[in-house]
C-alpha cells in the first residue's frame, strides 16, 4: 500500500471511530469540513481560530492542484486531512496537506449533448458531492451526481459501491445540488415523475432503494392544490428544484428551497399561487411528510425562485431562545422563521402589489414581505439615480434610459407588453444560490449581495404566449465593463444581527481597478459564490469578478487580506485543520459562468508561514 493509500486508510479509521458524532451533523465545522456548507444546518462557520484577524495578512499559498477541467461551485469537503470535491471531469480525493491526488473517479462520457444545469460540465453537477461518514455496517461513502446517474463511491478507493442502486448508480437520477442525509436515508432532488411533477426523494443510504417521495406540486387530496387555478394542477407544469438542502438532525427536519414554475417570465398557462413553488418547505427526513411551508413569492413571473440553502441557528428574542431557519431570496429579502412551527420570527405581511396588463397573464394581488430586516439591496431606481462614476458611463446609462423610454418600477411590478421597465436587483439577485453564512459567536448573519438591475418588456406570440425581451442586453449595465447603471456600490458584504434583524455593517465587495485609478474606489462588483466565517472572527470569500480571494474582519467588515486568483472563484471556500497542525483555507479558482470569465482548473490551499 503506497503512502497516499495509507494516509487515506488512517483517515477513514479515524472517521469511523467518530461516525456517530459526524452523522448527527450539526456539530460546527472544525478540524473537518464535512458538508458543502460546513455543517448540516448550512451555517458555513468553522470553530478554527489559528488563522485570525491578527495574522491573516500573512496568509500564503500552500499548494495548488489542477483538475484539468473547468468551472465548479461546490465547496471541497475535508475529513481527517483527506479532501473530496467534484469538477466537470470527475470526483477527486486529495491529501489535504500536500495537494497530491489520492484517487479520481471519472464518469463515462454522456450520450448526445447532455449538460448539467448551470454549466457544470458533462461529467458531474456544478455543486457537490456529499460525504457520508458511514456507520457500524459500512464505511464512509461519497455520493455524487454523475453523467450516468446518482453514484455511491467508496471514500477510500473511489470505486463504485456495487451494492448501491444498479452496480453503484441510480440511473437517470441527476440532482443539480448535493444530497442530504439523516440516519439511514439519503435525500436528493428527485427529478420529474410523469403526471405528478418534480419531487424530493429519500433513498435507503445502503441500497439505493426508494423509501419516500414528496412532490413540489400539491397533489390530489392536498388543500393547497386549489392554488392552481383553471386546471393548472392537472397540467405538466410543476415547480422545479435546484437549490441546496439543509437539515436539522435533532428534529429530523429537512429544509427544501423550491423553485418557480415553468418559464422564467411567463406564467399564463398556470394561473394561481402555484404551491409549493417559491416556498421554503420543511419535511420529515425519514418519511417525506410535510411539516410546514411558507411561500415567499406567489405566481413567480420574475425568475425570483428560491435557491439558497436555508441556514439554521438560534435567535434570542425577548428572553426566549427560538430555533430559527433563515431563507434569503433573489430580491435580497431575508426571511426568518421558527424552524419547528414555520411562524415568522420578525413578522411577515402580505402587501398589495401592481397587477399585470399582459393578455393571458395572472398575478397575485399581494406578495409576502418580511417586516425586518429591510431589503439588503435597492429594489427600484429612478432616472435621477443613474450612475455617474464617469461621464461616459453616465451618458451610456442615460441614453439607454431615454432611447428605450425606460420606466421605473416597484417590487413585483409585472413585465409589460407596451413599455420597457427596470427591475432591481434583477433575476440574478440580490442574493442567489450562495445565500448567507452565520457566525454564532457574534450572532451575525453574513450575506454577499450584488446590484445589477434588469430591464425589458414582454412580446406576445401568435399562440397567445409571451416572452420577455431586452433589445440590447440582459442587465441594466454597461455590457462590456459590467458596470451597473445605478450608483455604486454594485456588490456588498452585509452583516445582520440575528437577534434583532438590524443591519450592523455593510461594506463594498470587489473592485474595478479602472475606476479606482480614476479616483472612484469602493464600487463593489458583481459576485457569484459564497462566504464562510470562522472563530478567528474572519470572513473568507472569493465570488467577485475582479478575481480576488479576500478575508474580512467579521466584527467590522474591514478587509484584511487579498490574493489575486488565476480566475475568479464562483464557489465557496472551505477551511480545515491539516494533519500537520496547520489550519488551511481552500478555494476553487475556476472561472466560467455568467460573467464571462475564462475557465480555469485550479484548487488553491492557503496557510500561515
C-alpha positions in Angstrom: 0.0 0.0 0.0 1.5 3.3 -1.0 1.8 6.3 1.4 -1.3 8.0 -0.1 -3.5 5.0 0.3 -2.1 4.5 3.8 -2.9 8.2 4.7 -6.4 7.7 3.4 -6.9 4.5 5.3 -5.8 6.1 8.6 -8.2 8.9 7.9 -11.1 6.5 7.3 -10.4 4.6 10.6 -10.5 7.9 12.4 -13.7 8.8 10.7 -15.4 5.5 11.6 -14.5 6.0 15.2 -16.4 9.2 15.3 -19.1 8.3 12.8 -22.0 8.8 15.3 -20.8 12.3 16.1 -20.3 13.2 12.4 -23.6 11.7 11.3 -25.7 13.9 13.5 -24.1 16.7 11.5 -24.9 19.9 13.5 -21.5 19.9 15.1 -19.8 23.0 13.8 -17.1 22.5 11.3 -13.7 22.5 12.9 -10.8 20.2 12.1 -13.1 18.8 9.3 -15.4 20.4 6.8 -18.0 17.6 6.4 -20.7 19.3 4.3 -20.9 21.6 1.4 -21.9 24.4 3.8 -19.8 23.3 6.7 -22.4 21.6 8.8 -25.8 20.1 8.1 -27.5 23.3 9.1 -25.7 25.3 6.5 -24.0 27.9 8.7 -20.6 27.8 6.9 -18.9 28.5 10.3 -15.7 26.9 11.5 -14.5 26.8 15.1 -10.9 27.1 14.0 -9.1 30.2 15.0 -5.4 29.5 14.2 -5.8 32.0 11.3 -7.4 35.1 12.8 -7.7 38.8 12.5 -4.2 39.4 13.9 -2.3 37.1 11.4 -4.4 36.6 8.3 -2.3 39.2 6.5 0.5 36.7 6.5 -1.6 34.0 4.7 0.2 32.4 1.7 -0.3 29.7 -0.8 0.5 26.2 0.4 -0.3 24.2 -2.7 -2.2 24.3 -6.0 -3.9 21.4 -7.7 -5.0 21.3 -11.4 -8.2 19.4 -12.2 -7.6 19.8 -16.0 -11.3 20.7 -16.2 -13.4 23.8 -15.7 -16.0 25.6 -13.5 -17.5 24.1 -10.4 -19.2 25.7 -7.5 -19.1 23.2 -4.7 -17.0 23.7 -1.6 -14.4 21.0 -1.0 -15.1 18.7 1.9 -12.2 17.6 4.2 -12.2 14.7 6.6 -9.1 13.9 8.6 -6.8 15.6 6.1 -8.4 14.0 3.1 -10.2 16.3 0.7 -13.1 15.5 -1.6 -14.6 17.6 -4.4 -16.0 17.3 -7.9 -15.1 19.1 -11.1 -16.8 18.7 -14.5 -14.4 15.9 -15.4 -14.8 13.8 -12.3 -14.7 13.4 -8.5 -11.3 13.8 -6.7 -9.7 12.8 -3.4 -6.6 14.7 -2.4 -4.1 14.7 0.5 -5.3 18.0 2.1 -1.8 18.8 3.4 0.2 18.3 0.2 -2.5 18.6 -2.5 -1.4 15.3 -4.0 -4.2 13.2 -5.7 -5.2 10.0 -3.9 -7.9 9.0 -6.4 -10.1 10.2 -9.1 -13.4 8.8 -10.3 -14.1 9.6 -14.0 -17.7 9.1 -15.1 -18.3 7.8 -18.6 -18.9 10.3 -21.4 -22.6 11.1 -21.7 -24.5 10.5 -24.9 -25.6 13.4 -27.1 -25.4 17.0 -25.9 -26.3 16.4 -22.2 -25.2 19.1 -19.9 -25.9 19.8 -16.2 -27.8 22.9 -15.2 -25.6 25.9 -14.6 -22.8 24.8 -16.9 -21.3 22.4 -14.6 -19.9 20.2 -17.3 -20.8 16.8 -18.8 -19.3 14.6 -16.1 -20.6 15.8 -12.7 -23.0 18.5 -11.5 -21.9 22.1 -10.7 -22.4 21.7 -7.0 -21.5 18.6 -4.9 -20.7 15.9 -3.9 -21.9 14.6 -0.5 -19.7 12.9 2.1 -21.3 10.3 4.4 -19.2 9.1 7.3 -20.6 5.5 7.3 -21.9 3.5 10.3 -21.4 0.2 12.0 -22.4 -1.7 8.8 -20.3 0.1 6.1 -17.5 2.5 5.8 -17.7 6.1 4.5 -19.0 6.9 1.1 -19.1 9.8 -1.4 -22.5 10.3 -3.1 -22.4 12.4 -6.3 -24.4 13.3 -9.3 -22.6 12.0 -12.5 -23.5 11.7 -16.1 -24.6 8.1 -15.6 -26.8 8.9 -12.6 -26.6 9.3 -8.8 -23.5 7.3 -7.7 -22.1 5.9 -4.5 -18.3 5.7 -4.2 -16.1 4.1 -1.6 -14.4 7.1 0.1 -11.2 5.1 0.5 -10.8 3.8 -3.1 -13.0 6.0 -5.3 -14.7 2.9 -6.7 -18.4 2.5 -7.2 -20.2 0.6 -4.4 -21.8 -2.3 -6.2 -24.5 -2.9 -3.6 -26.0 0.6 -4.1 -28.5 1.1 -6.9 -27.6 -0.7 -10.1 -23.9 -1.5 -9.7 -23.3 1.6 -7.7 -25.6 4.1 -9.6 -29.3 5.1 -9.5 -29.7 5.6 -13.3 -31.2 8.8 -14.7 -31.2 10.5 -11.2 -29.1 13.6 -11.6 -29.7 16.2 -8.9 -28.3 19.6 -9.5 -27.1 20.1 -5.9 -25.7 18.0 -3.1 -27.7 15.3 -1.4 -28.5 15.5 2.4 -28.7 12.5 4.7 -30.3 11.6 8.0 -29.9 8.2 9.8 -30.3 5.6 7.0 -31.9 8.0 4.4 -30.1 9.9 1.7 -32.2 12.6 0.2 -32.0 14.1 -3.3 -33.8 16.2 -5.8 -35.9 13.5 -7.4 -36.5 14.7 -10.9 -39.8 14.7 -12.7 -42.3 11.9 -12.4 -44.8 11.7 -15.3 -48.2 13.2 -14.3 -47.0 14.3 -10.8 -44.2 16.7 -11.4 -40.9 17.4 -9.7 -40.0 15.7 -6.4 -37.8 15.3 -3.4 -36.9 11.6 -2.8 -35.5 9.7 0.1 -33.5 6.6 -0.6 -32.0 3.8 1.6 -28.5 5.0 2.1 -27.1 1.5 1.8 -29.0 0.0 -1.1 -30.4 3.0 -3.1 -33.9 1.7 -2.8 -36.6 4.4 -2.9 -38.2 5.0 0.6 -40.3 8.1 0.1 -41.3 10.8 -2.4 -42.6 14.3 -1.9 -43.9 16.3 -4.8 -43.3 20.0 -5.3 -46.8 20.4 -6.8 -49.7 20.0 -4.4 -51.2 16.5 -5.2 -54.8 15.4 -5.2 -56.2 15.5 -1.7 -53.9 18.3 -0.6 -56.0 21.5 0.0 -53.1 23.6 -1.5 -53.9 22.0 -4.9 -56.6 24.7 -5.0 -53.8 27.3 -5.5 -53.6 26.0 -9.1 -56.4 27.7 -11.0 -58.2 26.8 -14.2 -57.0 23.2 -14.3 -53.3 24.1 -13.9 -52.8 21.4 -11.3 -53.6 18.8 -14.0 -51.1 20.3 -16.5 -47.5 19.3 -17.0 -46.3 22.4 -15.2 -44.5 21.8 -11.9 -42.2 23.7 -9.5 -38.6 22.9 -10.1 -35.7 22.1 -7.7 -32.1 23.2 -8.0 -31.3 24.8 -4.6 -29.4 23.3 -1.7 -31.0 21.4 1.2 -30.2 21.8 4.9 -31.2 19.5 7.8 -31.8 19.7 11.5 -30.5 16.4 12.9 -32.1 16.9 16.3 -35.7 17.0 14.9 -35.0 15.1 11.6 -36.4 18.1 9.6 -35.2 18.6 6.0 -35.5 22.2 4.7 -36.1 22.5 1.0 -36.0 25.7 -1.1 -38.4 25.1 -4.0 -38.0 26.8 -7.4 -40.6 28.6 -9.5 -42.9 27.0 -12.2 -42.1 26.9 -15.9 -41.0 29.9 -17.9 -38.9 32.5 -16.1 -41.2 35.4 -17.1 -44.5 34.0 -18.4 -47.0 32.2 -16.1 -50.1 32.4 -18.2 -50.6 28.7 -18.6 -50.7 28.1 -14.8 -52.6 30.8 -13.1 -52.8 30.9 -9.3 -50.2 30.9 -6.4 -48.9 27.5 -7.6 -47.9 25.9 -4.3 -45.3 24.8 -3.5 -43.4 27.0 -5.9 -41.0 29.6 -4.5 -41.5 28.1 -1.0 -39.4 27.1 2.0 -40.7 23.6 2.8 -40.0 21.6 6.0 -40.2 17.8 5.5 -39.8 14.9 7.9 -36.4 13.5 6.6 -37.4 9.9 7.4 -40.8 9.8 5.8 -41.1 12.8 3.5 -44.2 14.1 5.3 -44.8 17.8 5.0 -44.4 19.6 8.4 -44.9 23.2 7.2 -44.3 25.6 4.4 -44.0 29.3 3.7 -44.4 30.6 0.2 -42.1 33.6 -0.4 -43.3 34.5 -4.0 -46.8 33.9 -5.3 -47.0 33.0 -9.0 -43.4 33.9 -9.9 -43.1 35.7 -13.2 -39.8 37.4 -12.4 -37.3 34.5 -12.0 -37.2 35.2 -8.3 -37.0 31.5 -7.4 -35.7 30.2 -4.1 -32.3 28.6 -4.5 -30.1 29.5 -1.5 -29.6 26.9 1.2 -31.6 27.6 4.4 -29.5 28.4 7.4 -30.2 27.1 10.9 -29.4 28.8 14.1 -31.0 30.1 17.3 -32.4 33.5 17.9 -32.6 35.1 21.4 -35.7 37.3 21.4 -37.5 38.8 24.4 -35.6 36.4 26.7 -36.7 33.3 24.7 -34.5 31.1 22.6 -36.1 30.4 19.2 -34.9 27.7 16.8 -34.6 29.6 13.6 -34.3 29.0 9.9 -33.2 31.8 7.6 -34.1 31.9 3.9 -32.6 34.5 1.5 -34.1 35.1 -1.9 -33.1 36.9 -5.1 -34.8 40.2 -4.1 -32.4 40.4 -1.1 -35.2 39.8 1.3 -34.2 37.9 4.4 -37.0 35.7 5.9 -36.6 34.2 9.3 -39.0 31.5 10.7 -39.3 29.3 13.8 -37.9 26.2 12.3 -40.3 24.0 14.3 -43.5 25.8 13.5 -42.8 27.9 10.4 -44.0 31.1 12.2 -42.2 34.3 11.2 -39.9 35.5 13.9 -39.7 39.2 13.0 -43.1 39.4 11.3 -44.3 39.0 7.7 -47.2 40.6 5.9 -49.0 40.4 2.6 -48.8 43.8 0.8 -50.7 44.9 -2.3 -48.5 44.8 -5.5 -49.0 46.1 -9.1 -51.1 43.9 -11.4 -50.4 42.6 -14.9 -51.7 44.1 -18.1 -50.3 41.4 -20.3 -53.1 39.5 -22.0 -53.4 35.9 -20.6 -51.2 36.5 -17.6 -52.3 36.3 -14.0 -50.8 38.0 -10.9 -51.4 37.7 -7.2 -53.0 40.7 -5.6 -50.4 40.6 -2.8 -46.9 39.3 -2.1 -45.2 38.4 1.2 -42.7 40.8 2.8 -40.7 40.4 6.0 -41.0 43.2 8.4 -37.3 43.0 9.2 -34.7 43.3 8.2 -35.0 45.8 5.4 -34.1 44.6 1.8 -30.3 44.3 1.6 -30.1 46.0 -1.8 -32.0 48.7 -3.7 -35.3 47.4 -5.1 -36.1 50.2 -7.5 -34.5 53.1 -9.4 -35.5 56.4 -10.9 -33.7 58.3 -13.7 -32.1 60.7 -11.2 -30.4 57.7 -9.5 -28.4 56.7 -12.6 -24.7 56.0 -12.1 -22.3 58.9 -12.5 -18.9 57.2 -12.0 -17.5 58.5 -15.3 -19.1 60.9 -17.8 -19.0 58.2 -20.4 -20.8 55.7 -18.2 -23.3 58.4 -17.1 -24.1 59.1 -20.8 -24.4 55.4 -21.7 -27.0 54.8 -18.9 -28.9 58.0 -19.7 -29.0 57.1 -23.4 -30.2 53.6 -22.6 -33.0 55.0 -20.4 -34.1 57.6 -22.9 -33.8 55.6 -26.1 -36.0 52.8 -24.8 -38.2 55.1 -22.7 -37.5 53.1 -19.6 -39.9 53.3 -16.7 -39.1 52.9 -13.0 -40.8 50.0 -11.3 -41.5 48.9 -7.7 -41.0 45.4 -6.3 -43.1 42.8 -8.1 -44.1 45.1 -10.9 -45.2 42.8 -13.7 -43.4 42.9 -17.1 -45.5 44.9 -19.6 -46.2 44.4 -23.3 -46.3 48.1 -24.2 -43.3 49.6 -22.4 -39.9 48.8 -21.0 -39.4 48.8 -17.2 -36.4 48.4 -15.0 -36.2 45.9 -12.1 -33.8 45.9 -9.2 -31.9 44.0 -8.1 -32.7 41.7 -11.1 -33.1 38.0 -11.7 -29.5 37.1 -10.8 -30.1 38.7 -7.4 -29.5 40.3 -4.9 -28.6 37.1 -3.3 -28.7 33.8 -5.3 -27.9 30.2 -4.7 -25.0 31.1 -2.3 -27.2 32.7 0.4 -25.8 33.5 3.8 -23.4 32.4 6.4 -23.8 32.6 10.2 -21.3 33.5 12.9 -22.7 32.0 16.2 -20.2 33.7 18.5 -21.0 37.2 17.1 -24.7 36.4 16.3 -24.2 37.8 12.8 -25.7 36.7 9.5 -23.2 37.4 6.7 -24.6 37.9 3.2 -22.9 39.0 0.0 -25.2 40.7 -2.5 -25.0 42.3 -5.9 -26.9 45.1 -7.6 -27.2 44.9 -11.4 -30.8 45.5 -12.5 -32.7 44.0 -15.4 -34.9 45.7 -18.0 -37.2 44.8 -20.9 -40.7 44.1 -21.9 -42.9 41.2 -22.9 -43.6 40.2 -26.5 -46.7 38.3 -27.4 -46.6 35.3 -29.6 -49.1 34.2 -32.2 -50.2 31.4 -29.9 -51.0 33.7 -27.1 -47.9 33.0 -25.2 -45.4 35.7 -24.2 -41.6 36.0 -23.6 -39.5 38.7 -22.0 -37.2 40.6 -24.4 -34.4 43.0 -23.8 -33.3 44.7 -27.0 -29.6 45.1 -26.3 -28.6 43.2 -23.2 -29.9 41.2 -20.3 -28.9 43.6 -17.5 -29.1 47.3 -16.8 -25.4 47.9 -17.1 -22.5 48.5 -19.5 -22.4 45.2 -21.2 -18.6 45.4 -21.8 -17.4 46.7 -18.5 -20.1 45.1 -16.3 -20.7 48.5 -14.5 -24.3 48.8 -13.3 -26.4 51.8 -14.2 -27.3 52.5 -10.6 -24.9 54.4 -8.4 -22.5 52.1 -6.6 -21.8 50.1 -4.6 -22.6 47.3 -7.1 -21.6 44.5 -4.7 -21.6 44.4 -0.9 -20.9 42.3 2.1 -23.7 42.8 4.7 -23.9 41.8 8.4 -27.3 41.4 10.1 -27.8 40.9 13.8 -29.6 37.6 14.2 -31.3 38.6 17.4 -32.7 42.0 16.2 -32.7 41.7 12.4 -30.9 45.0 12.2 -28.1 45.7 9.7 -24.9 46.0 11.7 -22.5 46.9 8.9 -22.1 46.8 5.2 -19.0 47.3 3.0 -18.3 47.2 -0.7 -17.3 43.8 -2.1 -15.0 43.8 -5.1 -13.2 46.5 -7.0 -13.0 47.7 -10.6 -9.4 48.8 -10.8 -10.1 51.1 -13.7 -12.4 53.1 -11.6 -10.1 53.0 -8.6 -7.4 54.6 -10.8 -9.9 57.3 -11.7 -10.5 58.1 -8.1 -13.7 56.1 -7.7 -12.9 53.3 -5.4 -15.1 51.1 -3.3 -17.7 50.4 -6.1 -18.1 46.7 -5.4 -18.6 44.3 -8.3 -21.0 41.6 -9.4 -20.3 38.4 -7.4 -21.4 34.8 -7.6 -20.3 32.4 -4.8 -20.5 32.1 -1.0 -18.7 33.3 2.1 -17.6 31.3 5.1 -16.8 32.6 8.6 -14.6 31.4 11.4 -14.0 31.6 15.2 -10.9 33.7 14.3 -13.5 36.4 13.5 -12.8 36.2 9.8 -14.9 36.0 6.7 -13.4 34.4 3.6 -14.9 35.0 0.2 -13.9 34.8 -3.5 -17.0 35.4 -5.7 -16.1 38.8 -7.2 -15.5 39.3 -10.9 -12.2 41.1 -10.1 -10.7 37.7 -9.3 -9.6 38.3 -5.7 -9.9 36.0 -2.8 -10.4 38.1 0.3 -10.6 38.0 4.1 -12.6 40.4 6.2 -13.0 41.2 9.9 -16.4 39.7 10.8 -16.9 42.2 13.5 -16.5 45.3 11.4 -16.3 44.4 7.7 -12.8 45.7 7.3 -10.8 44.0 4.5 -7.7 42.4 6.0 -6.1 40.4 3.2 -6.5 39.6 -0.5 -4.8 37.4 -3.1 -5.4 37.5 -6.9 -6.6 34.2 -8.2 -5.8 32.9 -11.7 -9.5 33.0 -12.4 -12.4 34.3 -10.3 -14.0 31.8 -7.9 -17.7 31.1 -8.3 -17.8 28.6 -5.5 -17.5 28.7 -1.7 -14.2 28.2 0.2 -13.6 25.6 3.0 -11.3 25.6 6.0 -9.8 22.7 8.0 -7.0 21.6 10.3 -4.4 19.6 8.5 -2.7 16.6 10.0 0.4 18.7 10.2 -1.2 21.0 12.7 -1.8 23.9 10.3 -5.2 25.5 9.5 -5.8 25.7 5.8 -8.3 27.6 3.7 -9.0 26.2 0.2 -10.9 27.6 -2.8 -11.6 26.6 -6.3 -10.3 29.3 -8.8 -12.1 28.0 -11.9 -13.9 31.0 -13.6 -16.5 30.4 -16.2 -20.2 31.1 -15.6 -22.5 34.1 -16.1 -19.9 36.9 -16.1 -17.7 35.8 -18.9 -14.6 34.7 -17.1 -12.4 32.2 -18.8 -12.5 28.7 -17.5 -9.7 27.7 -15.0 -8.9 24.5 -13.3 -7.0 25.4 -10.1 -7.8 24.4 -6.5 -5.6 26.5 -4.2 -4.9 26.0 -0.5 -3.6 28.6 1.9 -1.9 28.5 5.3 0.2 30.7 7.6 4.0 30.6 7.0 
